[in-house]
Amino acid sequence: MKIAAIQMRSGLDPDANIAALEPMLAEAVVAGATYVLTPEVTVVFPENREQLAGVAAPFEDHPQLRRVGDLARQHNTHLHIGSLAVPLPDGRFANRSVLFGPDGGIVTTYDKIHLFDATIAGLNAYRESATYAGGEQAVTADLGEFTLGMSICYDMRFPKLYNSLANAGANLIAVPAAFTVPTGQAHWHVLLRARAIETGSYVIAAAQGGQHPNGRATYGHSLVIDPWGRVIAELDHDDPGVLLAEISADLVTDARERIPALANARNFALPGALQA
């Protein structure tokens, strides 16, 4: 099976972002990709919550999603939009990943579970939960030879999610992301390789890259990693582009037989839970 990650530099105009996606999607499909992943915040990458509220559209009547469905049908491919913001009744948003099938219909969706809330000494506090509501459901989807496990960006720091996806049958894990440059340089490769190794799964990570109109700079370096933890394809830059890789379910079987970590995992009592 051939898969593709599309690296983007999304801005503030949803229509312009989808227009930028179209030729790269066509390139991926012509090269033989039957599953194509785009980054987190594909549709719009805003500067703040107010800017996001001005352009976000209801999920049930979303003009850019209609266009994406048309593209999936036109190219007869699974097209996975890494994420877009979906308005919620409480005024916040879901950071939602959407998988389209070759018929142009929505196969399934996943709302990002883990939200980045941090206060760093000497720096401003960042609270993703002020803008977004965390999801509550892990999601897999059937791609035929492969079962897709869905995640988004900061999720990659929480191994329990990935083990749960693998135990539910996932052997290809999607990680659309918009990593900052400092954290990308320090953690991007090692975290993604770890998630591939511990689950014996392929990992495909589609990244935002470069300097965005909102002032942020993202790391790029979209990757495909095999179940043994080897980087088999990488865009080693932050420019928009298409990353292609051939993957094999036989390699998943081999990796899981050689290191049967999923099968060997055991439940255990937490510290302090045992009686003296």
C-alpha positions, 0 to 999 in steps of 0.5 A: 500500500502506498501512503502520502503525507502532505506538508502545508503552510496553512494561513488564515484563509480557508479557501486558499488553504484548500486550494494549496492542498489540491495540486499536492493531493493530485501529485500524491494520487498520481504517484499511487497513494491510496491514503493521504494525510494532511496536517493539523489545522489544515483548513485554517491556522488562526492567531487567536480564538477571536480570529478562529471564531470569525472563520470557523463553520458548522461541521454539518454545513462546512464549505471546505469539507464539502470541497474536500469530499469532492476531492476524495471522490474525484481522486478515488482515495482515502483523504484524511484531513488532519484537523479543523476547528468545529464550533461547540455549544459552549463557545469553544471548538473541537480540534477534529480530524476527518477521514473521507472515503474514496466515495467522498463520504465521511468515514469517521472523525476523531476529536483531539483528546489531549490538550496542551495547558502549561505555565512555564517560568518566565513565559506566558501561560498557554491554555489550549483548553480555553479555546478547545474542548478535549475529545473523549473517544479513541478512533480506528478506521478500516483501510482494507489491508491496514487499520488506521489509528487516529491521533493529533499532535500533542496526543503523541506524548501519551503512549496509553492512547497509542497502545489502546489503538494498537490493541484495538487493531491499528497498525497504521497510526496517523499523527497530523501536527503543527509542532513548534520549531524548538519542540520539533528539534528536540522531540519530534523524531524521538517521540514518533519513533517511540510510538512506532516501536512500542506499538509495532505499527507504521506511523505517518506524521503530516506536519505544518512547516515554515513561517505562517501568517499568524506569526508562528513558525512550525517545524515541518519534517513530515515522516513515515516510520516503520514498525521497527522504528526506522524513518523510511521517508522524510521531508527534511525541511519546512516547505510544503511538499508531498511525502510518499512511502510504501508500507507492508502489513507483513512488516507489522507482523514481523515486528510484533513477532520479534518484539511482542510487547503488546501481547506481553503487557500485563496489568499491575497495581499502582504504587501504594495500592498494595496492602502491607 
